[in-house]
Amino acid sequence: MRVLKYVKARRYLGLLLFLSVAAILFSCKTSGENIKAGWIENAFLSLESNDFPGVKAISWWNENFDNSLLKVNTSPESLAAYKNSVSSSTFITTANISFNKLLEPGSGIYHSAYPDFGGTEDVVTVERINSFENLVSKNIVWAYFSNNWYNDIQFPSAEVNAISSAGKIPFIRIMPRTNFDEGGPDPNYTMQKILAGDFDTKLEQWANAAKNTNIPLLAEFGTEVNGNWFPWNGQYNGAGEKSGYGDPNLYDGAERFRDAYRHIIEICNSNGADNITWFFHVDAYSDPNTDWNNIENYYPGDSYIDWLGVSVYGPQEQGEDYQEFSEILGDVYPVLRSLSNKPIAVLEFAITELD
């Protein structure tokens, strides 16, 4: 997530749409309906209606960092909408694990969350997990957190142990960033340096630590790669050039990311860390919206990736264009399905309080 300062790439500025959105918001206000609550209800109803049959997991992004008001309990109406919706038996809390890999459920949709692990996304405690579950009256399958590399690459043993002790699956967001500055290249962790092997020793140590947990782990590298708010986006790793790296028919920025992700997975596999289920995580809309930044350019391939993942956010700030969850997911779902038949997880979804 972490993109509150950035406007999503997709914008509908026509007069007719403006009027229709205004009508929707006015209707919500005059009828007494809470806008955030309605968005949440739309999300769960669209998933239960089987409009998106490939979606096999959801994970709410529960935080109020920088007054984002994304938590489920920013109003009584929003909390009630979430609790009522997620209480359906469609949303399940028991994982289907085989050979230390998370498989899609036999039926239903996994319920999970980022249960507010602080502004740095890595203040992991059992208490925070329990607090979220008690708040929504529903257990979660995994707890989602960031493994920030900062000035060193270290396996997050304490965080993994805390989540495991709570009876949840640790979901590690591998974040190759030195700091939280957004919208530019990282001064240390470039995709080219990863490919050149500059961090192989540390990555091998990371892989061995993961293996030695002897528990199922979930992981992703380069969250929301098609968004230029993160330094692993193609814009900062070759963008639209084709002659600087690899296949001359492919865009260098995305190709470098694709191969860096493959490299990390290959290191984990060669060191016996076969207890990791790997996710490929994109935002619903690419920013910038240009050919070299298309989602398919970044995909490492089915032989590397176990699940597809996507972020689906309603407005994160007052004044942003309003779109229903079903509309946003409806735009990106065909793109994901064109990539692969792997199961899809809505790895982040939320909306700010608009009332």
C-alpha positions in Angstrom: 0.0 0.0 0.0 1.9 3.1 1.2 0.8 5.2 -1.7 -1.4 7.9 -0.2 0.5 10.7 -1.8 0.0 9.3 -5.3 -3.0 9.5 -7.6 -3.8 6.2 -9.1 -3.2 5.9 -12.8 -6.8 5.3 -13.8 -8.9 8.5 -13.8 -12.4 9.1 -15.1 -12.8 12.8 -15.8 -15.7 13.0 -18.1 -18.7 15.1 -17.2 -21.2 12.2 -17.3 -19.1 10.1 -14.9 -18.6 13.1 -12.6 -22.3 13.5 -12.4 -23.0 9.8 -11.8 -20.4 9.7 -9.0 -21.9 12.8 -7.5 -25.3 11.2 -7.7 -24.1 8.1 -5.9 -22.4 10.0 -3.1 -25.5 12.2 -2.7 -27.7 9.2 -2.6 -25.5 7.6 0.1 -25.6 10.8 2.2 -29.3 11.4 1.9 -30.2 7.9 2.6 -28.1 7.8 5.8 -25.8 5.1 4.3 -22.2 5.2 5.2 -20.1 5.3 2.0 -17.2 3.2 3.4 -19.7 0.6 4.7 -21.4 0.4 1.3 -18.0 -0.1 -0.4 -17.2 -2.9 2.0 -20.6 -4.6 1.4 -20.1 -4.3 -2.3 -16.6 -6.0 -2.0 -17.9 -9.0 -0.1 -21.1 -9.3 -2.2 -19.1 -9.3 -5.4 -16.9 -12.0 -4.1 -19.7 -14.2 -2.8 -21.6 -13.8 -6.1 -18.8 -15.6 -7.9 -18.2 -12.8 -10.3 -14.5 -13.4 -9.8 -14.2 -17.2 -9.4 -10.4 -17.1 -9.5 -10.2 -15.1 -6.2 -9.4 -17.6 -3.5 -8.2 -15.2 -0.7 -8.7 -11.7 0.7 -6.6 -9.7 3.1 -7.8 -6.4 4.6 -5.2 -3.6 5.0 -6.0 -2.5 8.6 -4.1 0.7 9.4 -4.6 4.4 10.2 -1.0 5.5 9.6 -0.9 9.2 8.6 -4.6 9.4 9.4 -5.4 7.2 6.4 -8.6 5.9 8.2 -8.3 2.5 6.5 -9.1 0.5 9.6 -12.3 -1.4 9.6 -13.5 0.4 12.8 -13.2 4.0 11.6 -17.0 4.2 12.1 -19.5 2.0 13.7 -21.2 1.5 10.3 -18.0 0.4 8.6 -17.1 -2.1 11.3 -20.7 -3.5 11.3 -20.5 -3.9 7.5 -17.2 -5.8 7.7 -18.3 -8.0 10.6 -21.6 -8.9 9.0 -20.1 -9.5 5.6 -17.1 -11.6 6.7 -19.3 -13.7 9.0 -20.5 -15.6 5.9 -19.3 -19.2 5.7 -17.8 -18.3 2.3 -14.9 -16.7 4.1 -12.9 -19.4 5.7 -10.1 -19.5 8.3 -8.5 -22.9 7.9 -5.6 -23.2 5.4 -5.2 -26.0 2.9 -1.5 -26.9 3.3 0.3 -29.7 1.3 4.0 -30.3 1.5 4.4 -26.9 3.3 2.7 -25.1 0.4 -0.5 -23.1 0.7 -3.0 -24.5 -1.8 -6.3 -22.8 -2.8 -9.2 -23.9 -0.6 -11.4 -26.7 -1.7 -14.3 -24.2 -1.4 -14.7 -20.7 -0.1 -12.2 -17.8 0.2 -9.4 -17.4 2.7 -9.8 -14.5 5.2 -6.6 -12.8 6.1 -5.3 -9.4 7.0 -2.5 -6.9 7.6 -3.6 -6.4 11.2 -1.9 -3.0 11.9 1.8 -3.7 12.4 2.7 -0.1 12.7 3.8 2.6 10.2 6.9 0.6 9.2 4.6 -2.5 8.7 6.9 -4.7 10.8 5.9 -4.1 14.4 4.6 -7.7 14.7 3.0 -8.9 17.9 0.5 -11.6 18.9 -1.6 -8.9 20.6 -2.1 -7.0 17.3 -3.2 -10.2 15.6 -5.6 -11.1 18.4 -6.9 -7.5 18.5 -7.9 -7.6 14.8 -9.5 -11.0 15.1 -11.5 -9.9 18.1 -12.5 -6.7 16.4 -14.0 -8.4 13.3 -15.1 -11.6 15.1 -13.3 -13.7 12.6 -10.0 -15.5 12.5 -7.4 -14.9 9.8 -5.4 -17.5 7.9 -2.2 -15.4 7.5 -0.8 -12.2 9.0 0.9 -9.9 6.4 4.0 -7.9 7.3 7.0 -6.2 5.6 10.6 -7.5 5.7 12.3 -4.1 5.1 15.9 -4.6 4.0 17.0 -1.1 5.1 20.8 -1.3 5.3 20.9 -5.1 5.6 19.1 -8.2 4.4 18.0 -10.3 7.3 15.4 -13.0 7.7 12.6 -11.7 10.0 12.8 -14.6 12.6 11.2 -12.7 15.5 8.2 -11.7 13.4 7.8 -15.1 11.9 7.9 -16.7 15.3 5.4 -14.3 16.7 2.9 -15.0 13.9 3.4 -18.7 14.0 2.9 -18.7 17.8 -0.5 -17.1 17.2 -1.4 -20.0 15.0 -1.3 -18.0 11.7 0.8 -18.4 8.6 3.5 -15.7 8.3 3.3 -13.8 5.1 6.5 -11.9 4.3 6.6 -8.9 2.0 10.2 -8.8 0.9 10.8 -5.0 0.5 14.2 -4.1 -1.1 14.3 -0.6 0.2 16.8 1.4 2.2 14.2 3.8 3.5 10.5 4.8 3.1 11.1 7.5 0.5 8.6 7.1 -2.3 8.7 7.9 -5.9 12.3 7.3 -6.8 15.1 4.8 -7.1 16.6 3.1 -4.1 20.3 4.2 -3.4 21.4 0.6 -2.7 18.9 -2.1 -3.8 18.6 -2.0 -7.6 17.4 -4.9 -9.6 20.7 -4.9 -11.5 22.7 -5.3 -8.3 20.4 -8.3 -7.3 21.0 -9.8 -10.7 24.7 -9.2 -10.5 24.9 -11.3 -7.3 25.8 -8.4 -5.0 23.5 -9.7 -2.3 23.7 -13.5 -2.9 25.5 -14.3 0.4 22.8 -12.5 2.4 20.0 -14.0 0.3 21.4 -17.5 0.9 21.4 -16.8 4.6 17.8 -15.6 4.3 16.9 -18.8 2.4 18.5 -21.1 5.0 16.8 -19.3 7.9 13.5 -19.7 6.1 14.1 -23.4 5.6 15.0 -23.9 9.2 11.7 -22.5 10.5 10.2 -25.9 9.3 6.8 -24.2 8.9 4.9 -23.0 5.8 5.7 -19.5 4.8 4.2 -17.2 2.3 6.3 -14.6 0.5 6.3 -11.9 -2.2 9.1 -9.8 -3.6 8.5 -6.3 -4.8 5.0 -5.4 -3.7 2.8 -3.6 -6.3 5.6 -3.6 -8.8 3.6 -1.8 -11.5 3.4 1.3 -9.2 6.1 3.9 -9.4 5.7 4.8 -5.7 8.1 1.8 -5.1 11.8 1.8 -6.2 11.6 -1.7 -7.8 9.2 -0.4 -10.4 10.5 -0.5 -14.0 10.7 3.3 -14.1 13.8 3.2 -11.9 15.4 0.1 -13.4 15.5 0.7 -17.2 11.9 1.9 -17.9 11.2 1.7 -21.6 14.7 1.0 -22.8 15.3 -2.4 -24.6 19.0 -2.4 -25.4 20.6 -2.2 -21.9 19.7 -5.7 -20.6 18.6 -9.1 -21.7 16.2 -9.7 -24.5 16.2 -6.8 -27.0 12.5 -7.3 -27.6 11.6 -6.7 -23.9 11.5 -3.6 -21.8 14.6 -3.5 -19.6 12.9 -2.2 -16.4 10.3 -4.9 -16.1 12.7 -7.6 -17.4 15.2 -6.8 -14.7 12.5 -7.1 -12.0 11.2 -10.4 -13.5 14.7 -11.9 -13.5 15.6 -10.5 -10.1 12.5 -12.2 -8.6 13.4 -15.4 -10.4 17.0 -15.1 -9.0 15.7 -14.8 -5.5 13.4 -17.8 -5.8 16.2 -19.9 -7.4 18.4 -19.1 -4.4 15.7 -20.2 -2.0 15.0 -23.4 -3.9 18.7 -24.3 -4.3 19.1 -23.9 -0.5 16.2 -26.1 0.3 13.6 -23.5 1.2 10.8 -25.3 -0.4 8.4 -24.3 2.4 7.7 -21.0 0.8 4.6 -20.3 -1.3 5.5 -17.5 -3.7 3.1 -14.6 -4.7 3.3 -12.1 -7.5 1.7 -8.9 -6.3 0.5 -6.0 -8.5 -1.7 -2.9 -8.1 -5.0 -2.9 -9.9 -3.8 0.0 -12.0 -0.4 0.6 -13.4 1.2 4.0 -12.7 2.5 5.3 -15.1 -0.1 3.8 -17.5 2.3 3.0 -20.3 3.4 -0.1 -22.3 6.6 -0.8 -20.5 4.7 -0.8 -17.2 2.1 -3.3 -18.2 1.6 -6.0 -15.5 2.4 -8.9 -17.9 6.0 -7.6 -18.4 6.9 -8.2 -14.8 5.5 -11.8 -14.3 8.2 -14.3 -13.5 6.1 -17.2 -14.8 4.1 -20.1 -13.6 7.2 -22.3 -12.9 8.2 -19.7 -10.2 4.9 -18.3 -8.9 2.2 -20.1 -6.9 -0.4 -17.4 -6.5 -1.3 -14.1 -8.2 -2.0 -11.1 -5.9 -3.5 -7.7 -6.4 -4.2 -4.5 -4.3 -7.8 -3.1 -4.7 -8.3 0.2 -2.9 -11.2 2.6 -3.0 -10.3 6.2 -2.3 -7.4 6.6 0.2 -7.8 10.3 0.5 -10.7 12.7 0.4 -11.2 14.0 -3.1 -10.0 10.9 -5.0 -12.3 9.4 -7.6 -14.8 6.9 -6.2 -14.9 3.4 -7.6 -16.6 0.4 -6.2 -14.5 -2.6 -5.3 -16.2 -4.7 -8.0 -15.4 -2.1 -10.7 -11.7 -1.9 -9.7 -11.3 -5.7 -9.5 -13.3 -6.0 -12.7 -10.8 -3.9 -14.6 -7.7 -6.0 -13.5 -9.2 -9.4 -13.2 -9.1 -10.2 -17.0 -5.4 -9.1 -17.0 -4.6 -11.5 -14.2 -6.5 -14.3 -15.8 -4.5 -13.7 -19.1 -1.3 -14.2 -17.1 -2.1 -17.5 -15.5 -4.7 -19.8 -14.0 -3.0 -19.7 -10.7 -5.3 -18.8 -7.7 -5.7 -15.0 -7.1 -5.5 -13.3 -3.7 -6.7 -9.8 -3.1 -3.7 -9.1 -0.9 -4.7 -5.6 0.1 -8.1 -4.0 0.1 -9.4 -1.0 2.0 -11.0 2.4 1.7 -10.7 5.6 3.8 -13.7 6.9 5.7 -15.5 9.3 3.4 -18.4 10.4 5.5 
